[in-house]
C-alpha cells in the first residue's frame, strides 16, 4: 500500500510562518538558518517552518538563563507566585486557542487537546502554591547552643526535553516546578508541534516573567546533545523513547548533571471474568485508540482472564464500528490522524509484523483513507486477538491505534506477564471484586495503577513516572518528587556565642 505524501503544490518558505527559538524574552531567527517543515496532519498540507537549532542556539539560551538566574533566584517567593498566578490566568483564558494549535499541529481531536491543556494547568496551579513546599526546617539545640537550618535552594539552569504528543501538558508538568523553585529553564520541544510551544513562551512574557528565565530552542539530535553536554546546565528532565532517554540519562550523568528520563511503555489492562464488560469495552476502546494511540499511558494490551475475551470481543467490535475518524477540529470526530506520514508508515509496518507473527487480525486499519482529505496522515483502528508474549507486537511500543488481546487462564498468569515485561508505566484491572483489586495493587510491579480506570494518570499535584525500561530516574516527575528534583538541600549549622559561656579549646569531634 502506498502512503499518501504531503501535497506537491507547497508554498515557498517565504510565504509561510516561521516559528523560531525564544531566547532572552524574544524570538531569535537568524536569516538563512536551517528549518524544517511543519505539516497539518489532518490534510497533509505544509503550514509553517520551524527553526532547527544546535549547539550555538543552546549556548545562547544557556548564557541568557545564567545571566537571569541570580535575580530570579533572589526574587521573593510571593513575587514569583504572583507571576505564576498571572500565567495561570492567561493559560486559562487562552485554553481554547492553545487546544486549537495542538489539534492543528498534532492531529488529536479538539476536546482531547483541550483536556490536555487543562491537565497541564493542574500542575501550574500546584506551582502557584509552592512557597509553602519550599519552606526549610529549623532544628534548634541539636547540640549545646547549636541550631541547624535546612534550606531548599534552586540548582541554576535547568532543561526539559519533551515529545510531540503532548505539547502543552508534558512541559507543563516540568517547567512550572523548575521555575517556581527559582531555577531558570531551557525547553527543547518537539519541532512537529511548535504552535502551542510558541504561545506558551509568549504568555510567560505577558505574565511578567523576566527575560532569560524561560527559553525555547528547537532542533534535533544536535540540540539535545548540546543540552546534555553543556556545562552550564545543571539538570534535565526528558520524556520520549527509551533509546533516546537512556542516552540522555547516561550522557547527562556522565557530565555531572541531575537527569530524569521517562520513556517508552507497553501498558496492559487485566480483565477478570466478573468485570462489567460494557464498562470494560468502553475503557479499552478509549484507552487504546484515544489520540490515535499516541499516548505513553495508552492501554495497548488487554489481558483477558478465562472466558473474558469471548464476551469482550463482540462489544469491542460494536464500538469500533461506530468510531468516526477525521480532522480533529470537526465536531463528533472520535480519532484524528497520526502526527506524521513517516509515523503512519511505521505503524503500518507493525501491523504487517503482527499478521506475520500469527496474531488474529479482527479489525484492519490499514485501508482507511479519509474521503475529503486523502493526503492526511490517517490510519484506521486495528484490533488483534490471540497475541502472545513471544510476539514483537506484545513486547514493543507501537504508539499507534493498535490494540492487542492476550488470552490468559488465570489472574496469576496476567500479573506475571505484567511483572516480567520490560516496560512498567501504567496498568489497570477491571473487576467487580474488591479483594482481587486490592491484591492487584499490592502485587503488580507498576507505579501507576487503575482500578476500573483505563488511563491512571494522577492529578497534577501528584507524582508521575514509570519503572524498568519506562524510566531512568531516581525520582518521579511532578509533586513532591518534582520539588526534590529541581532543588538542592543545604544544612547550615549555627552557633551564636553567648557572653561568658565560651568553651575551652578542644580537638575532640563535636558531639552533644
Helices and strands as residue ranges (DSSP letters): G 13-15, E 17-19, E 21-23, E 26-28, E 35-40, E 45-51, H 55-73, H 77-93, H 95-106, H 110-128, H 130-133, E 137-143, E 146-154, E 157-161, H 169-180, E 184-188, H 194-207, E 214-216, H 221-229, E 235-239, H 242-254, E 258-262, E 267-271, H 277-289, G 290-293, E 299-305, H 308-322, H 341-357, E 360-363, E 382-385, H 392-395, E 402-408, H 411-420, E 423-424, E 426-430, H 434-443, E 448-451, E 467-468, E 471-472, H 479-485, E 487-495
